[in-house]
Amino acid sequence: MSAPAPKPLRTLPAVETLLRHPALGPALAALPRSLVVEAVRAEIAAERARLRRAGGAAAAPEALAGGAAARALAAGRPMLRRVLNATGVVLHTNLGRAPLSAAARRAVEEVARGYSSLEYDLVTGRRGDRGIGVERWLTRLTGAEAALVVNNGAAAILLALAALATGRTVIVSRGELVEIGGSFRIPEIMERSGARLAEVGTTNRTHLRDYERALERHGDTAAILRVHPSNFRLAGFTTRPTLAELARLAHRRRVLLIEDLGSGALVDLAPFGLESEPTVRESLTAGCDVVTFSGDKLLGATQAGLILGGKGPLGRIRRDSLARALRVDKLTLAALEATLPEYVDPERAARDIPALAMLHADEAALERRAGVLAERLERALPGARARVARGAGEVGGGALPLQRLPGWVVSLEWPGRSAGDLEALARSAEPPVIGYIRGGKLRLDVRTLTDDDALAAAEALGRAAGHPGA
């Protein structure tokens, strides 16, 4: 009489036994052993739970080892990875906003290789000032007397208010008490800065006399804050004073005029066929004492908050203890200092700074790129249908909210797979391809793909679908 078959749970291998399986060799060679051990334990625990729930025979050691290897590799893969942006949103906040220029990437790589002159003056051999190279270019390009770099746009306005208005009143129009992204709201930033908010006007109409009356009521006023509507628009029956009018009033009453420009254009965007945005130089020329804006929006560089203005207020901001807590690192400074010189020649900036190049990309070139992508996708995904169609991209990043960017997209269908299946497949590719679903089809907008990116996207989807050589 034959012996009874062992119970399925007892056939599961021990952790050390499974770790010796050849299928786990590459994972053990590439990853810390503890991470692979953790993955093996998780795979065995999952199989044990399945057997208790559904019964049946235990998975073969080969399957368990393969599952554990996949778990380990997934756990060891960085969460922050390069992706191919096929959304058509140029300054996509979730995808890192502005891509860096070739010059900025080279500068970051060079500085990251080892030590740097971050706070060392190579001429005198003494301690130097962090960020002086970026500040030199900012003042040269905008006419500002002084400049300072902090870690993002919200930090810039927070620091400016903390240094210049703590314990005092700051006057703001009700129509400008906005949320600037990530649930950060202007009134909350002002509260954290220690400044007291005085609202004037109404949501849609604020007159110069409203500011005048507020100045009469609040004798402790430190500043008037102007928030440029870079991520929103009020239309219809609206009015507000010009920046020059506010500057004259502020200076007559001996208070500061601070403007949060948000997206912060350094050049006029109208020649690109885009909605006009005030430039930093224009705000300073109009009489602003301090202007703040972001580095990774229309400037086209890395995340940073830029503060420009007169030497007096900038000196106070620089000396504030919060400035050290909000300062940026060497890689941010390297990217900024490599990007800013491009703006000496606006035509060069429009060509070499990726965000600007994408914003004014030639429609004929986009159509050709879409055609190549469609052809390569059908080759990489046998049986799929890729069609070139009209599309409209967006600026994104809280900049030019009403601007649409006419262009071309590739609409992808694959019999037997839903649009959701294709979107998930694209996200699982290496590198991941991020598109969007519209009309029951996966759409890939080529505005935010370079020619090389378009080819890489097709190849990545082919590999993800199991057709690497198609």
Protein Blocks (a to p, Z undefined) as FASTA:
>chain_A
ZZddddfklmpccfklmmmpmklmmmmmmpcfklmmmmmmmmmmmmmmmmmmngpadddf
klmmmmmmmmmmmmmpcfbdcdddfeopablfknopaaddfklmmmmmmmmmmccdklac
fknopacdehklmmmmmmmmnopabdcddfbfklmmmmmmmmmmgoiacdddfklmccee
jhiafklmmmmnopacddehjfklccfklmmmmmmmmmmbfbdcddddfkbccehjdddd
dfklmmmmmmmnopacdddeklopabdfklnopacdddfklmmmnopabdcddfklmnop
acddddeddfklmmmmmmpmklmmmpccfklmmmmmmmmmmmmpmmlmmmmmmklmmmmg
cfklmmmmmmmmmmmmmmmmghiacddddddddebjoiaklbccdddddddddehiafkl
mmmmmmmpccddddddeehiacddfklpcfklmmmmmmmmmmmnopakZZ
